[in-house]
Amino acid sequence: MIFTKKIAVAVGLLAGTLTACKTSAPPAPEPYGALPSERQLRWHEMETYALIHFTPTTYQNKEWGFGDADPAIFNPTEFDANQIASAAAAGGFKGLISVAKHHDGFCLWPTATTKYSVASSPWRGGKGDMVKEFMEAAKKNNLKFGVYLSAWDRNDERYGSEAYPEAYRQQLTELMTGYGDLFTSWHDGANGGDGYYGGRNEKRTIDRTTYYSWKDKTWPIVREHQPMAMIFSDIGLDMRWVGNEHGHAAETSWATITLKGKEGKEPMPGFMDDSNLSTGTRGGEAWIPAECDVPHRSGWFYHPEQDGQVKSPDALFDIYLKSVGRGANMNLGLAPMPSGLLHANDVASLKGFGEKLEKTFATNLAANAKIKTLNTRGDHKAYAAEQILDDDRYSYYASDDDVLEPWLELDLGSEQEFDLIRLRENIKLGQRLDSVRISTWDGQDWKKIAGATSIGATRIIKLSEPVKARKLRIELFAPVAPTLSDFGLYKEAFVDYQVSDEAKKIDRLKATDYKIVSTTDISAATDNDPKTWVQVNEKNLVFELGGKTVAGFFYLPRQDGQKDGMVTRYRFAGSQDNKNWESFFEGEFSNIKSNPIEQVVRFSKNVQYKFIRFEAVEATGEGFTASAVGFFK
């Protein structure tokens, strides 16, 4: 009898224990809003990757090739994909993207769709495949690999006809099926305009909303063959352009967005209302986070005069904070030299950036903190606050559903000095937090030191100056129960950065070396101050050089963030009497509206005229604007 009772009690206790185990942890919070896909989660975890621009355009010292370059000029005799990939890996980058075809139409793989490819070049005896070599180098350096395929093709005579999109889709299929697993298929928004087009040298326009059949025919190729590849374009489908080429997301930048069309049409790459690309939309229809693309140098392609304009490790770190640190990813453009190698300054900068990242985030100064909270979901360890310190993006602290403004207090054990604060949400449950507030205890009260909105995958707050504190309070504000997965305190590290002194600087004429024959006062364009600029009402400027020999011209567009008056096409003419003129050079300022850097024009030969006329053939708006203009020897 006693034995029977003992069994009954044991069974009862076991049943109670099983029931408690089953019901002790409350259900996870309900997902909120649009959610990331599995491929987007993997992309967020990468944070940084690099994009390689290297085509015949490199040999022409241009930003956009016209499509007329002879394939014979493409012969990088020292090409070493591993040198480029290993430099990217040393910079802490997690992926490498090959620009398999840029707007010039030249294909870096032996495609069956056109003869305008490496197969027609002397490189590797016409038997090479540069995309493959980049892919193999990426794998060797533990980098993920992706491809960029320009839809605009300034070489192909079929561009603008019904035949070209079919050829483009064949190119895309070749890339999606021939180069292993890809993490991205990257599609630029630039489409239509002047080009070689098989020798016709004309301007062609297309209907950007329908020409490529992006959603019906083109992007399904990516989904079929590379289901984990992130599709990039202005509108996604998986990641969106941030709206600038500075590498900066907005201070408030949501991963969700409601895309906006224009003229009553559906948004498409190169045709949309881009006013919310940088900010996203709180509670937007789709999870399409921003990608911040930015060149390592001033331009995307290599230019010898920019050897001294490589972004330093500190500059790259600032971009990291304003891209990855605002919930986006950072895509850095690398530009090999005509030899096929990265310049020593580029390699040194990448190495320094990688060291700075590693040293800065090596130690979380809050890792051993003791935490107390206002509320824990179900008062259960499954949602305990300590999980924000376990270096796991997807374990998290959560409050009860009716507690929308919980706080967490951390005791670091001793005073710590820091100037960076990192927070993350468990984005598998959506972007839930509206904002956070961080305070430190001064012995009598809590003093606010920082605040932020749009936390998402990663939010890094850089303080204006280092702070010393032992106790901190994190206040969370959300429309639903917040799910904070990470909190860290860090001190920005210093790295020693050395570059070579081989930078080739252009030898500029002084403003006193020539006169400007104009009815407009343009002194603001010759004062060496990039913050000032001038509005020129005429479409041209006449310079009196007195017969000096010049090799080229430089033009810096306005630097105030506005695009009005930016020159996009130009023409130069020379005269000995300011009456009889002969044109001697013309071209375009490629990509100037997205990347308004100094434009350097190298004439085909040195010229010697008493007068030279610069004509703005095309500009945005009436007349043109300039922050700096001048000539070099």
C-alpha positions, 0 to 999 in steps of 0.5 A: 500500500505504501509502495503504491502510494509512493509510485502514485506520488512519483507519477504525479510529480513527474506529470507535474514536472512534464506539464511545467516544462511544457508550459513554463516558457510563454510563447514567443512574441508574434512577428511584427510587420514584414519579415526577412527571408532566409537569404536576407538573414544570411546577407545581413550577417555578412555586413560588408563585401566588395565590388570590382570594376575592371573592363576596357574602361580602365584602360581609357581612364573613364568612369563609363565606357562608351562601348567603342573600345577595341578589345585588343587594349584589354591585356592585364599582363599581371592580373592576379585575382587572388591579390585582389581577393586576399586584400578584400579578405584582409579588410574584413569583407565577407564577399566579392562581386565581379562586374561581369559586364559594365555599361560598355558591354564588354563581358569578362567571361567567354559568353555565347551572346556576343564577340565583345568579350575576353575571348576577343582580347589578347588576355590569356590568348583569348582563352581566359575567363576572368569571372571564373578566376575571381570566383576561384579567388573568392573561394580560396579566401573564404569569401562569398561570390556574386556577379554584377550584370549591367542591363544597359549595353552601349556596345550591342547593336541590338540594344533597344530592340526586342532581341537584346533583352533575350540576349541579356537573359541568356547572359544572366543564365550563363552567369547563374549556372556557371560559377557556383553558389552566388550570394547576389545578382546585382543590377544597376539602374542606369539604362539607355542613352548615348552609345556605340551600338555597333558603330551607330554612335547614337542615343537610344532610349527604352521604356524602363518599366517594360523593356527588360520584363524584370519580374516576369522573365528576368529575375525568375532566372535568378530565383530558379538557379540561385535561390539564395542570391540576393537580387539588387536593384533600385527596388530590390527585390531583396536589397535596395539602393540607398539613393547615394554613392557616399556609402551613407544610409539615413540616420533613421533607415528602416529595413522595410519600405513601401516602394513608390512608382511615378507617372502612375506606373509601377516602380522599376529599376531606373524608374521610380520615386526615390525619395524614401530609398535612404530612409525606408518606410516605418511599417513598410510593405516589404523587407528590402533593406538598403545597400550602401555602395561606395567607391574605395577611391573617388571614382569606381574605375582606376584613375592614376590621378586618384592614387592619393585619393584612396579612402583611409581606414578611418574614412572606411570605418566612418562609412561602416558606422553609417551603413552597417551601423544603420542597418544596411550593408556596405559594398565597397568598390575596388578598382584594379590598375591596368596591370590587373593588380590593386595599387599598394595604397588600396591594399594598405587601406584595406589592411588598415580597415580590417585591423581597425574593425578587428581591434575595435570590436574584439572586446565587448566592455559590457560582456560581464555586466550584471543586468536587471530589468523592469519586466521579463517575458513570462519571467522565464529564462528563455527571454532573459536579459543576459542573452543580449550579451551572448554574441548570438543575433537570434537569442533575445530579451523580450518583455510581456506583450503589454509592456512596451517600454521596458528598461534594462540596467547594466552594472559593468562591475567597474568603470569602463571607457567607451565611445561606440554602442551597438544594439541589435534586434532579433529581426526574425520577428521583424523590426519592432523598436521605434527607438532606444535611449541610453543613459549612465548613472552619475551617482545621483540620477540617470543622464542620457548619453545617446538615443537612436531610431530604426535599430534592426539588424545592427545599430551602432551609435558613435558618441561625440566623445568617450564616456566613462561609466559603470552603470547604464540604463537601456530604455526601449520604445516599441508598438509591440513587445521589443526583442533586443538581441545584442548590446555592446560597448566598444572603444574605437581603435587606432591603427597605423596607416602607411601609404606610398608617395607614388600618387600622380598629381595633376599639374594644375594651372594657377587661376592667375595663368589665364583669364575667363572671358565671361559676363558672369563672375565665376570667382567662386569656381577658382577660389579653391573652396569646394563649398562655394559654387557659381551659376553660369547662365551661358552654356559655355565659358571662354578661357584666354590662355595666351597660347599656353600648352595644356593637357586637360581640364578639370571640373568639380560639380557643386558639392551642396547635395543638389544636382541642378546645373551639373554638366553631363556632356561637354565639348571643347573648341580652340581659337587664336582670335576668339572668333574662328573656332575648331572643336577638338574634344568632346565627351561625357561626365559619366555617373556625375549625378550619383557620384559628384566627384571632380571630373578630369578630362585628358585631351587626346593630345596636348593643345596650344590655343590662345582661347579655349571654349568649354561648352556644356552640351548637356546639363541638368537645368538652364546654364550650368553650375561649377564649384571648380574649373581649370586646366592642367599641364 
